[in-house]
Every structure is written in structure tokens, then in C-alpha cells.
């Protein structure tokens, strides 16, 4: 789990409507508490079903306990890793598809 993703601020840990602050790479969960280490790319990851936002909105009005805080930290790390690895995975997939198509073309002409 990344040490740079953590809950800061004093408060009761009750989730209000989450608000992402791109300048601070933070997600405010209420008026006084925020998770830092959540860049815009991670917050927006997933398109129409943004996983990190969904995690928090699914818990609106409830208090985060230590396990849920750790889960959000782990989810943020996983999303950031997926973003980091995506170019290499896309390139590898493209290479496999090209090799498969080349093999099929060669097999079809034999």
C-alpha cells in the first residue's frame, strides 16, 4: 500500500458527497477530512463507473473504519498501478495480436 495515500484531517470520518481536488490530488470526504495521493487520472479511471468515487458514494453517511480506510488506500494503489502499467500491457497485446494475425495469414496461404 502506498504511504502517500492517506486520510488527513480531524473529524468523525463520516462520508459526505466526495469532492476531488485536482490541484491537491486529494479527495475530500467531508468538510475537514481528505484522502491525499489521489491524482485526477486515478479519480477519473473507469470512465462512467469511476471505481474510487463509487467506493466512497456507496458509503455516504457512514463512518469509515480502519479497514475501509485501508481498502480505499489499496484501491487507489491498484488504480494507479493499472494506469502505470496500461501502456506496456497495450503494447504487449498489440504485439500478440499482430503475431496472431501474421500467423493466420501465413497459415491461410499455405
GROMACS elastic network, one bead per residue, 0.5 to 0.9 nm:
[ bonds ]
;  ai    aj funct       b0    kb
    1     4     6  0.88133   500
    1     5     6  0.80489   500
    1    70     6  0.82890   500
    1    73     6  0.66427   500
    1    74     6  0.56218   500
    1    76     6  0.88375   500
    1    77     6  0.63338   500
    1    78     6  0.87987   500
    2     5     6  0.57753   500
    2     6     6  0.84392   500
    2    37     6  0.87032   500
    2    73     6  0.73662   500
    2    74     6  0.77869   500
    2    76     6  0.86894   500
    2    77     6  0.63094   500
    3     6     6  0.68740   500
    3    37     6  0.88270   500
    3    73     6  0.88427   500
    4    36     6  0.70079   500
    4    37     6  0.54646   500
    4    38     6  0.89918   500
    5    35     6  0.65102   500
    5    36     6  0.53716   500
    5    38     6  0.69311   500
    5    72     6  0.88603   500
    5    73     6  0.58198   500
    5    74     6  0.87308   500
    5    76     6  0.75187   500
    5    77     6  0.78581   500
    6    34     6  0.81473   500
    6    35     6  0.53226   500
    6    36     6  0.56279   500
    6    37     6  0.70494   500
    6    69     6  0.81506   500
    6    70     6  0.87419   500
    6    73     6  0.67892   500
    7    33     6  0.68798   500
    7    34     6  0.55794   500
    7    36     6  0.65274   500
    7    69     6  0.75033   500
    7    73     6  0.87588   500
    8    32     6  0.84130   500
    8    33     6  0.56133   500
    8    34     6  0.54166   500
    8    35     6  0.61591   500
    8    36     6  0.72085   500
    9    32     6  0.57109   500
    9    34     6  0.65828   500
    9    35     6  0.89339   500
   10    13     6  0.82303   500
   10    32     6  0.62356   500
   10    33     6  0.61946   500
   11    14     6  0.79484   500
   11    30     6  0.84002   500
   11    31     6  0.85795   500
   11    32     6  0.61765   500
   11    33     6  0.63923   500
   12    15     6  0.89201   500
   12    33     6  0.86253   500
   12    63     6  0.69613   500
   12    64     6  0.85646   500
   13    29     6  0.77802   500
   13    30     6  0.77188   500
   13    33     6  0.72013   500
   13    62     6  0.79425   500
   13    64     6  0.54162   500
   13    65     6  0.77671   500
   14    29     6  0.75199   500
   14    30     6  0.70050   500
   14    59     6  0.86788   500
   14    60     6  0.75587   500
   14    61     6  0.57921   500
   14    62     6  0.51113   500
   14    64     6  0.62788   500
   15    18     6  0.72917   500
   15    28     6  0.89659   500
   15    29     6  0.51889   500
   15    30     6  0.59306   500
   15    56     6  0.70061   500
   15    57     6  0.77730   500
   15    59     6  0.65150   500
   15    61     6  0.51808   500
   15    62     6  0.57101   500
   15    63     6  0.62253   500
   15    64     6  0.72278   500
   16    19     6  0.89040   500
   16    28     6  0.85457   500
   16    29     6  0.55778   500
   16    30     6  0.50479   500
   16    31     6  0.82147   500
   16    56     6  0.85386   500
   16    57     6  0.79537   500
   16    59     6  0.86276   500
   16    60     6  0.55685   500
   16    61     6  0.59825   500
   16    62     6  0.83731   500
   17    28     6  0.83575   500
   17    29     6  0.65646   500
   17    30     6  0.71073   500
   17    56     6  0.80924   500
   17    57     6  0.66774   500
   17    60     6  0.67477   500
   17    61     6  0.86716   500
   18    27     6  0.64341   500
   18    28     6  0.55611   500
   18    30     6  0.69780   500
   18    34     6  0.89690   500
   18    53     6  0.71133   500
   18    56     6  0.67873   500
   18    57     6  0.69865   500
   18    60     6  0.86306   500
   19    26     6  0.83679   500
   19    27     6  0.54930   500
   19    28     6  0.51126   500
   19    29     6  0.67853   500
   19    30     6  0.83716   500
   19    53     6  0.88035   500
   20    24     6  0.86741   500
   20    25     6  0.73957   500
   20    26     6  0.58478   500
   20    28     6  0.62450   500
   20    29     6  0.88949   500
   20    38     6  0.82547   500
   20    39     6  0.87878   500
   20    40     6  0.77070   500
   20    43     6  0.73763   500
   20    53     6  0.89380   500
   21    24     6  0.56146   500
   21    25     6  0.58367   500
   21    26     6  0.52813   500
   21    27     6  0.60633   500
   21    28     6  0.75110   500
   21    38     6  0.89007   500
   21    39     6  0.86527   500
   21    40     6  0.80367   500
   22    26     6  0.67105   500
   22    27     6  0.85279   500
   22    38     6  0.83757   500
   22    39     6  0.65218   500
   22    40     6  0.55073   500
   23    26     6  0.78754   500
   23    39     6  0.86907   500
   23    40     6  0.87552   500
   24    27     6  0.85646   500
   24    36     6  0.74039   500
   24    37     6  0.82331   500
   24    38     6  0.84866   500
   24    39     6  0.80768   500
   25    35     6  0.85607   500
   25    36     6  0.60586   500
   25    37     6  0.55900   500
   25    40     6  0.64727   500
   25    43     6  0.89537   500
   26    34     6  0.62892   500
   26    35     6  0.54082   500
   26    37     6  0.60044   500
   26    38     6  0.52228   500
   26    39     6  0.69766   500
   26    40     6  0.85890   500
   27    33     6  0.85511   500
   27    34     6  0.52510   500
   27    35     6  0.51200   500
   27    36     6  0.65433   500
   27    37     6  0.85430   500
   27    38     6  0.67168   500
   27    43     6  0.84277   500
   28    31     6  0.70335   500
   28    32     6  0.76130   500
   28    33     6  0.58839   500
   28    35     6  0.64317   500
   28    36     6  0.86193   500
   29    32     6  0.79138   500
   29    33     6  0.58688   500
   29    34     6  0.55020   500
   29    35     6  0.75324   500
   29    56     6  0.77668   500
   30    33     6  0.55714   500
   30    34     6  0.71895   500
   31    34     6  0.83906   500
   35    38     6  0.70447   500
   35    72     6  0.89496   500
   35    73     6  0.84919   500
   36    39     6  0.84893   500
   37    76     6  0.82452   500
   38    41     6  0.81806   500
   38    42     6  0.61937   500
   38    43     6  0.64300   500
   38    76     6  0.68010   500
   38    77     6  0.89271   500
   38    80     6  0.85053   500
   39    42     6  0.54184   500
   39    43     6  0.63462   500
   39    44     6  0.87698   500
   39    80     6  0.84425   500
   40    43     6  0.50191   500
   40    44     6  0.60590   500
   40    45     6  0.83523   500
   41    44     6  0.52920   500
   41    45     6  0.58871   500
   41    79     6  0.89476   500
   41    80     6  0.80375   500
   41    83     6  0.78368   500
   42    45     6  0.50139   500
   42    46     6  0.85682   500
   42    50     6  0.87464   500
   42    51     6  0.89292   500
   42    52     6  0.77630   500
   42    76     6  0.69738   500
   42    77     6  0.89174   500
   42    79     6  0.58825   500
   42    80     6  0.58194   500
   42    83     6  0.75184   500
   43    46     6  0.85369   500
   43    50     6  0.68720   500
   43    51     6  0.78253   500
   43    52     6  0.60926   500
   43    53     6  0.68226   500
   43    76     6  0.83541   500
   43    79     6  0.86312   500
   44    47     6  0.63671   500
   44    48     6  0.86056   500
   44    49     6  0.87712   500
   44    50     6  0.58308   500
   44    51     6  0.83004   500
   44    52     6  0.82514   500
   44    53     6  0.83248   500
   45    48     6  0.87610   500
   45    49     6  0.81507   500
   45    50     6  0.56545   500
   45    51     6  0.70548   500
   45    52     6  0.81121   500
   45    79     6  0.71873   500
   45    80     6  0.88885   500
   45    83     6  0.80982   500
   46    49     6  0.53066   500
   46    51     6  0.62050   500
   46    52     6  0.88819   500
   47    50     6  0.57729   500
   47    51     6  0.88666   500
   49    53     6  0.83447   500
   49    54     6  0.72341   500
   50    53     6  0.55624   500
   50    54     6  0.60351   500
   50    55     6  0.86842   500
   51    54     6  0.50456   500
   51    55     6  0.61468   500
   51    56     6  0.88737   500
   51    75     6  0.82482   500
   51    79     6  0.84814   500
   52    55     6  0.51085   500
   52    56     6  0.66377   500
   52    57     6  0.87927   500
   52    72     6  0.73435   500
   52    75     6  0.70550   500
   52    76     6  0.68929   500
   52    79     6  0.84209   500
   53    56     6  0.53386   500
   53    57     6  0.60943   500
   53    58     6  0.84059   500
   54    57     6  0.50847   500
   54    58     6  0.57734   500
   54    59     6  0.85768   500
   55    58     6  0.54571   500
   55    59     6  0.69143   500
   55    72     6  0.73809   500
   55    75     6  0.88663   500
   56    59     6  0.52816   500
   56    60     6  0.65819   500
   56    72     6  0.82880   500
   57    60     6  0.50781   500
   57    61     6  0.88390   500
   59    62     6  0.55400   500
   59    63     6  0.79040   500
   59    64     6  0.80563   500
   60    63     6  0.84139   500
   64    67     6  0.78926   500
   64    68     6  0.56635   500
   64    69     6  0.62589   500
   65    68     6  0.53616   500
   65    69     6  0.62547   500
   65    70     6  0.87189   500
   66    69     6  0.50974   500
   66    70     6  0.62137   500
   66    71     6  0.86012   500
   67    70     6  0.51067   500
   67    71     6  0.61471   500
   67    72     6  0.87608   500
   68    72     6  0.62048   500
   68    73     6  0.85360   500
   69    72     6  0.52202   500
   69    73     6  0.62525   500
   69    74     6  0.86469   500
   70    74     6  0.60691   500
   70    75     6  0.84924   500
   71    74     6  0.50569   500
   71    75     6  0.60217   500
   71    76     6  0.85108   500
   72    76     6  0.60513   500
   72    77     6  0.85345   500
   73    76     6  0.51565   500
   73    77     6  0.62474   500
   73    78     6  0.86813   500
   74    77     6  0.50358   500
   74    78     6  0.61334   500
   74    79     6  0.86427   500
   75    78     6  0.50194   500
   75    79     6  0.61667   500
   75    80     6  0.85548   500
   76    79     6  0.51890   500
   76    80     6  0.61420   500
   76    81     6  0.85706   500
   77    80     6  0.51204   500
   77    81     6  0.61153   500
   77    82     6  0.86031   500
   78    81     6  0.50759   500
   78    82     6  0.61392   500
   78    83     6  0.86559   500
   79    82     6  0.50348   500
   79    83     6  0.62558   500
   79    84     6  0.86091   500
   80    83     6  0.51318   500
   80    84     6  0.61748   500
   80    85     6  0.86603   500
   81    85     6  0.60050   500
   81    86     6  0.83579   500
   82    85     6  0.51969   500
   82    86     6  0.58443   500
   83    86     6  0.52719   500
   83    87     6  0.79630   500
   84    87     6  0.72196   500
   84    88     6  0.83900   500
   85    88     6  0.55952   500
   85    89     6  0.61613   500
   85    90     6  0.86059   500
   86    89     6  0.50700   500
   86    90     6  0.59067   500
   86    91     6  0.84946   500
   87    90     6  0.51069   500
   87    91     6  0.61489   500
   87    92     6  0.86080   500
   88    91     6  0.51124   500
   88    92     6  0.61465   500
   88    93     6  0.85902   500
   89    92     6  0.50718   500
   89    93     6  0.60940   500
   89    94     6  0.85215   500
   90    93     6  0.51278   500
   90    94     6  0.61126   500
   90    95     6  0.86425   500
   91    94     6  0.50780   500
   91    95     6  0.62122   500
   91    96     6  0.86903   500
   92    95     6  0.51091   500
   92    96     6  0.62559   500
   92    97     6  0.86558   500
   93    96     6  0.50976   500
   93    97     6  0.61344   500
   93    98     6  0.85394   500
   94    97     6  0.51173   500
   94    98     6  0.60764   500
   94    99     6  0.85464   500
   95    98     6  0.51217   500
   95    99     6  0.61147   500
   95   100     6  0.85367   500
   96    99     6  0.51235   500
   96   100     6  0.60811   500
   96   101     6  0.85911   500
   97   100     6  0.50113   500
   97   101     6  0.60874   500
   97   102     6  0.84663   500
   98   101     6  0.51477   500
   98   102     6  0.60434   500
   98   103     6  0.84982   500
   99   102     6  0.50428   500
   99   103     6  0.60439   500
   99   104     6  0.85585   500
  100   103     6  0.50429   500
  100   104     6  0.61117   500
  100   105     6  0.85266   500
  101   104     6  0.50411   500
  101   105     6  0.60314   500
  101   106     6  0.85062   500
  102   105     6  0.50758   500
  102   106     6  0.61249   500
  102   107     6  0.85002   500
  103   106     6  0.51157   500
  103   107     6  0.59914   500
  103   108     6  0.84370   500
  104   108     6  0.59178   500
  104   109     6  0.86034   500
  105   108     6  0.51061   500
  105   109     6  0.63492   500
  105   110     6  0.88234   500
  106   109     6  0.53234   500
  106   110     6  0.64147   500
  107   110     6  0.52743   500
